[in-house]
Amino acid sequence: MENNYANPAPLGLMGFGMTTVLLNIHNAGFFPVTSMILAMGIFYGGIAQVIAGILEFKKGNTFGMTAFVSYGMFWLSLVALWVVPEHGWAKGPATSECFMGWYLIMWGVFTFFMWLGTFGKNRAIQFVFLSLTVLFILLAIKDWSGCAIIGIIAGWEGIICGLSAIYLAMAEIVNESRGREVMPICQVKKD
């Protein structure tokens, strides 16, 4: 008996993409971090991606499982880094020592290796991971240098990254529902 499982990737991509766009609208300088970003980070960027990753595990997709669970935990840990010090539960990262830059660069290194894992997959997912690698590097440089303009550039780049994930999620849904490629994702030809 064959099991037909739904594709959990669009859920994870939307959780990542929408949360990334909202946070980077903040990084670009349009509005402060509010409960809207925190709630999206916990529930859609965090929990929804972890659920998508667990479902990718069930499908036997190591890449999807690793990506969605890891980035879901990124969002949960990022919100915790903001909220925990506010409640006095633990000390926050010292801005004078640029600790957040190290947090961000570690995610950039992880994302770079995940980007290498996209080779052989469609061009849309390759773009998502490449642009996310660039985003983490820019945010780390902004933290280390204190240069506000780099943060604004990172915000705009992050908006593009998030929108690319939203596009890929919608392309997977539309293409599957139509039974053909309506929204191109540039499949890589297999040898």
Contacts in CASP RR format, 6 or more apart in sequence:
PFRMAT RR
TARGET T0000
AUTHOR 0000-0000-0000
METHOD contacts of the structure
MODEL  1
MENNYANPAPLGLMGFGMTTVLLNIHNAGFFPVTSMILAMGIFYGGIAQV
IAGILEFKKGNTFGMTAFVSYGMFWLSLVALWVVPEHGWAKGPATSECFM
GWYLIMWGVFTFFMWLGTFGKNRAIQFVFLSLTVLFILLAIKDWSGCAII
GIIAGWEGIICGLSAIYLAMAEIVNESRGREVMPICQVKKD
5 55 0 8 1.000
5 58 0 8 1.000
5 59 0 8 1.000
6 55 0 8 1.000
7 172 0 8 1.000
7 176 0 8 1.000
8 51 0 8 1.000
8 52 0 8 1.000
8 53 0 8 1.000
8 55 0 8 1.000
8 56 0 8 1.000
8 59 0 8 1.000
8 68 0 8 1.000
9 52 0 8 1.000
9 56 0 8 1.000
9 64 0 8 1.000
9 68 0 8 1.000
9 169 0 8 1.000
9 172 0 8 1.000
10 169 0 8 1.000
10 170 0 8 1.000
10 172 0 8 1.000
10 173 0 8 1.000
11 48 0 8 1.000
11 49 0 8 1.000
11 51 0 8 1.000
11 52 0 8 1.000
11 55 0 8 1.000
11 169 0 8 1.000
12 45 0 8 1.000
12 48 0 8 1.000
12 49 0 8 1.000
12 52 0 8 1.000
12 53 0 8 1.000
12 68 0 8 1.000
12 169 0 8 1.000
13 128 0 8 1.000
13 165 0 8 1.000
13 166 0 8 1.000
13 168 0 8 1.000
13 169 0 8 1.000
13 172 0 8 1.000
14 44 0 8 1.000
14 48 0 8 1.000
14 165 0 8 1.000
14 166 0 8 1.000
14 169 0 8 1.000
15 44 0 8 1.000
15 45 0 8 1.000
15 46 0 8 1.000
15 48 0 8 1.000
15 49 0 8 1.000
15 165 0 8 1.000
16 45 0 8 1.000
16 49 0 8 1.000
16 68 0 8 1.000
16 71 0 8 1.000
16 72 0 8 1.000
16 162 0 8 1.000
16 165 0 8 1.000
17 161 0 8 1.000
17 162 0 8 1.000
17 163 0 8 1.000
17 165 0 8 1.000
17 166 0 8 1.000
17 169 0 8 1.000
18 40 0 8 1.000
18 44 0 8 1.000
18 45 0 8 1.000
18 162 0 8 1.000
18 166 0 8 1.000
19 37 0 8 1.000
19 40 0 8 1.000
19 41 0 8 1.000
19 44 0 8 1.000
19 45 0 8 1.000
19 46 0 8 1.000
19 75 0 8 1.000
20 132 0 8 1.000
20 158 0 8 1.000
20 159 0 8 1.000
20 161 0 8 1.000
20 162 0 8 1.000
20 165 0 8 1.000
21 158 0 8 1.000
21 159 0 8 1.000
21 162 0 8 1.000
21 163 0 8 1.000
21 166 0 8 1.000
22 36 0 8 1.000
22 37 0 8 1.000
22 40 0 8 1.000
23 33 0 8 1.000
23 37 0 8 1.000
23 41 0 8 1.000
24 135 0 8 1.000
24 154 0 8 1.000
24 155 0 8 1.000
24 156 0 8 1.000
24 157 0 8 1.000
24 158 0 8 1.000
24 159 0 8 1.000
24 161 0 8 1.000
24 162 0 8 1.000
25 31 0 8 1.000
25 155 0 8 1.000
25 159 0 8 1.000
26 32 0 8 1.000
26 33 0 8 1.000
26 37 0 8 1.000
27 139 0 8 1.000
27 151 0 8 1.000
27 152 0 8 1.000
27 154 0 8 1.000
27 155 0 8 1.000
27 158 0 8 1.000
28 151 0 8 1.000
28 152 0 8 1.000
28 155 0 8 1.000
28 156 0 8 1.000
28 159 0 8 1.000
29 152 0 8 1.000
29 155 0 8 1.000
33 82 0 8 1.000
38 79 0 8 1.000
38 82 0 8 1.000
38 83 0 8 1.000
41 75 0 8 1.000
41 76 0 8 1.000
41 78 0 8 1.000
41 79 0 8 1.000
42 75 0 8 1.000
42 76 0 8 1.000
42 79 0 8 1.000
45 71 0 8 1.000
45 72 0 8 1.000
45 75 0 8 1.000
46 71 0 8 1.000
46 72 0 8 1.000
46 73 0 8 1.000
46 74 0 8 1.000
46 75 0 8 1.000
46 76 0 8 1.000
47 72 0 8 1.000
47 76 0 8 1.000
49 68 0 8 1.000
49 69 0 8 1.000
49 71 0 8 1.000
49 72 0 8 1.000
49 75 0 8 1.000
50 68 0 8 1.000
50 69 0 8 1.000
50 72 0 8 1.000
50 73 0 8 1.000
50 76 0 8 1.000
52 64 0 8 1.000
52 68 0 8 1.000
53 64 0 8 1.000
53 65 0 8 1.000
53 67 0 8 1.000
53 68 0 8 1.000
53 69 0 8 1.000
54 65 0 8 1.000
54 69 0 8 1.000
56 63 0 8 1.000
56 64 0 8 1.000
56 65 0 8 1.000
56 67 0 8 1.000
56 68 0 8 1.000
57 65 0 8 1.000
63 114 0 8 1.000
63 117 0 8 1.000
63 118 0 8 1.000
63 121 0 8 1.000
66 114 0 8 1.000
67 114 0 8 1.000
70 110 0 8 1.000
70 114 0 8 1.000
74 107 0 8 1.000
81 92 0 8 1.000
81 93 0 8 1.000
81 100 0 8 1.000
81 103 0 8 1.000
84 90 0 8 1.000
84 92 0 8 1.000
85 91 0 8 1.000
85 92 0 8 1.000
93 99 0 8 1.000
93 100 0 8 1.000
93 103 0 8 1.000
98 143 0 8 1.000
98 144 0 8 1.000
100 140 0 8 1.000
100 143 0 8 1.000
101 139 0 8 1.000
101 140 0 8 1.000
101 143 0 8 1.000
101 144 0 8 1.000
102 140 0 8 1.000
104 136 0 8 1.000
104 139 0 8 1.000
104 140 0 8 1.000
104 143 0 8 1.000
105 136 0 8 1.000
105 137 0 8 1.000
105 140 0 8 1.000
107 136 0 8 1.000
108 132 0 8 1.000
108 133 0 8 1.000
108 136 0 8 1.000
108 137 0 8 1.000
108 140 0 8 1.000
111 129 0 8 1.000
111 132 0 8 1.000
111 133 0 8 1.000
111 136 0 8 1.000
112 133 0 8 1.000
114 129 0 8 1.000
115 126 0 8 1.000
115 129 0 8 1.000
115 130 0 8 1.000
115 132 0 8 1.000
115 133 0 8 1.000
117 129 0 8 1.000
118 125 0 8 1.000
118 126 0 8 1.000
118 129 0 8 1.000
119 126 0 8 1.000
120 188 0 8 1.000
120 190 0 8 1.000
121 188 0 8 1.000
122 168 0 8 1.000
122 185 0 8 1.000
122 186 0 8 1.000
122 187 0 8 1.000
122 188 0 8 1.000
123 185 0 8 1.000
123 186 0 8 1.000
123 187 0 8 1.000
123 188 0 8 1.000
124 164 0 8 1.000
124 167 0 8 1.000
124 168 0 8 1.000
124 171 0 8 1.000
124 185 0 8 1.000
124 186 0 8 1.000
125 168 0 8 1.000
125 185 0 8 1.000
127 164 0 8 1.000
128 161 0 8 1.000
128 162 0 8 1.000
128 164 0 8 1.000
128 165 0 8 1.000
128 168 0 8 1.000
131 157 0 8 1.000
131 158 0 8 1.000
131 160 0 8 1.000
131 161 0 8 1.000
131 162 0 8 1.000
131 164 0 8 1.000
132 161 0 8 1.000
134 157 0 8 1.000
134 161 0 8 1.000
135 154 0 8 1.000
135 155 0 8 1.000
135 157 0 8 1.000
135 158 0 8 1.000
135 161 0 8 1.000
138 150 0 8 1.000
138 151 0 8 1.000
138 153 0 8 1.000
138 154 0 8 1.000
138 155 0 8 1.000
138 157 0 8 1.000
139 151 0 8 1.000
139 154 0 8 1.000
141 147 0 8 1.000
141 150 0 8 1.000
142 148 0 8 1.000
142 150 0 8 1.000
142 151 0 8 1.000
142 154 0 8 1.000
167 183 0 8 1.000
168 185 0 8 1.000
170 183 0 8 1.000
171 182 0 8 1.000
171 183 0 8 1.000
171 184 0 8 1.000
171 185 0 8 1.000
172 185 0 8 1.000
174 182 0 8 1.000
174 183 0 8 1.000
175 181 0 8 1.000
175 182 0 8 1.000
175 183 0 8 1.000
175 185 0 8 1.000
181 187 0 8 1.000
END
